[in-house]
Amino acid sequence: MRFGSKGFARSLRARVRAAARRRKAEVPSAWRNSVLQRRAFSPLVFRIGLPAAGIFMAGAFRDAPAFLAGVAGWWWLVCVLTKAGELLSAKQMHRWIGYAAHYPMEPVLLWSDVRRRLAWAWVCVMLEYSVGLALLGGIEAWDGALPVALIAGVALACLSLAVVLAAQRFIPAAWSGRIALAGFGLGATGVVGGWLASKFPGAFDRYFLPAIETGATVSPGGWLTLRFFQDGDALVDRWRWWCGVLVAAIAILYALGHGGAGRMVAAFRRQDEQLYRASESDLHGDTGDAGASRCTREDVVAAWRSTASTEPWRNRWLFDGLDARGLSWLRAIWPAPPRVVVQVPWRVALIVAPAVLRPALAGSAPQVSATMHVIAGALLWFSVVPLAPSPWKIFAPVAVGLRVAGCHAFHPVRYWGLSRVLLRVEVARAVAAWPWLATFVLLNLRWTGLSFDDQVAVLAASAGLAVAVQPLRVVAAYSRNSRDSSRVGVVVSGLIALAAMISALFATAALTGAWGAAGTSLGIVGVALIAGLIWAVYGWLYERLPWDLLRTPPR
Amino acid sequence: MEARLIGVTKKFGGTVALRDVTVEFRPGEVVAVIGLNGAGKTTLLNILAGLLVPSRGEVRFDGRAFARDQLEVRRRMMFIPDVPVMFGDESLVDHLATLHRLYERPTANVEDRLVALMEDFDVLGVARAPLGTLSRGQIHKSGLVGLLAIDPELWLLDEPFASGMDPHGLAAFRRHAQAAAARGRTVIYTTQILEVAQRFCDRLIVLNQGELVRSIPGNDLRSAHAEGMLDTLLESFRETPTR
């Protein structure tokens, strides 16, 4: 059959249809669940929306291919890190530990599983990294933003699709969905962004360029890449190698430190404690922890009188988990929420490390200096992300999500009432976390060359933004725990996803704009308005559309 | 509180969990819902509680169509799933305080009643321990104490007899449920244990593959022909082809 003939085309179409039918039969509903029925407002969309917005805005600068490269670099760096970390997530660890405890399973099997997952993390890292290199190479060689945006978007979409198709047999379905969505989102927005940029180049140059530059200074990823391009002249021959080492090292560090070994050790400890408790109660007829200190009628009455009058409902999330960790005494003296308290130590170590290492290494070779800049930027990213206000993590809800949905579902509470409580708590948390964040950011901003006044302005703007974007956290928390797109069909899901992406796009533009306008409150007000609008629209939909409040999977 | 499902169908993707179910629950009635795994028992309770939305049909309480933003209606019912939804770091006392606030119940002068309930279910000694540290049976007992403290008009309970409660707790549950029905409360629970349903219900509803196949008065279940009736029921389950 001749290539290009009608017969060939018919045969090809038939093959594609047959393959699609096979695919559908082999992977029942996994593809649709993970790709098409993704919850529209989930953090994933924001994860897509933010880098997509970056590409979109970068596409506006005809004279800034380096920045586009920086945004692309930012995107895949974060993707890679997130991916590596999630491959070794705490949930997975708990599952392993549970298996090991309940079945006759040798620990060595666990380690082999860890090794397998590390290998996968490595494959993902290298894949993303090599694609990023190819993109960067192309971008450097191309003197024009529109084609670059188009090519970058299409290339990423194709690549992501290829990755999905190639790896779907090995990577869990949820992963496939994420990769595909990220690729499609990025590609589509890149195309649209490129087109818009070609239509309105002057406006973007005038309004966004200063904002981007300033934003990149405080945004760790952007700062990292800008510094790289500014200081990297001496690394023309070597930067790829250094970057590869850096990305791999950070991924492994992240996987082992955050999602891997540390979690595993902690999980083993918890499991040991639980088993110990169980055996103790079997022996002594106790009722676990509770049996150790049985309370009396008088205790209960006294506890009731104090509890019922202090509105535990309103206060409950602020000091969540403190008692369980044996840190209840910190309530009285500590200004920051417990999540910060328990997460600080190893991040402090990471922050301190470059401060010690950099001066020691800076003088030895110019490339070391530049590399340390990059490492410092990455560490800044790590330090900022979990604490609260970063342009990235701010959209990811904390553990309150399940509780929110659970409460809303099982008890008579409205979205509005509950989310207002949550908002207050989240704002209080953000404010309480601010001393930590300010310290870390100031520590790292020393390397940016900004004056102290500018540093303070940047901090102030970031603080305002941290508070302004809290409504989005609430929305994400709700969306994550309900089947908010399960009843509205693919088309409406797609429209909601599109709306979410556009919202994320504008939110990002506003975020960056606000940083650029540090010292003025206009940008922050804009962000607050956008976040509030999204919160209100979602709430309106949440109360009215026939969404299931339980995430019952199709059987 | 009268509850009624009219032509309710619930689909999860291509799976039909409930198929055109029409049933009425009257005040003062204890209703047992039985069926094999996957028959749709929990889905039925979820729909009554407003957690799931019917794909077709409607739910009515006291003759009025139900939507989950009707908080005044939701405050008149409580659903305890097979694993009660509670905050693990909260104590039973905290949990009760939270429930009182959410269901807008007065908190003054209720201490004696709460303590009596805790004693009834033998959870007084652990009332200040974090719920996450309690055993499964104790957690379910705590959930029941919360339900009794609120005393809603409609009780929805998923598998209370397979909840890990000890005989003392099960007996207390039966005693309180019967007393509540006598006060005009509606108690609906699911179970897979035919013997339990036979002894403890005013009406038995049988679901099979999402369809309501039988509704048997409790007196009939306890009559001389009951054993034969239950055997026939089991046989009919076996004979029904899986869709």
Interface residues (C-beta under 8 A of the other chain):
Chain A: S29 T287 G288 D289 A290 G291 S293 R294 C295 T296 R297 D299 V300 V301 A303 W304 R305 T307 A308 S309 E311 P312 W313 R316 D320 G321 D323 A324 R403 G406 C407 A409 F410 H411 P412 V413 R414 R487 E543 R544 P546 W547 D548 L549 L550 T552 P553 P554 R555
Chain B: F12 G13 G14 T15 A17 G38 N46 A49 G50 L51 L52 V53 S55 R68 D69 L71 R74 R75 F79 P81 V85 F87 G88 D89 E90 S91 V93 D94 L96 A97 T98 L99 H100 R101 L102 Y103 T107 V110 E111 L114 V115 M118 E119 L124 G125 V126 A127 R128 A129 P130 G132 T133 L134 S135 Q138
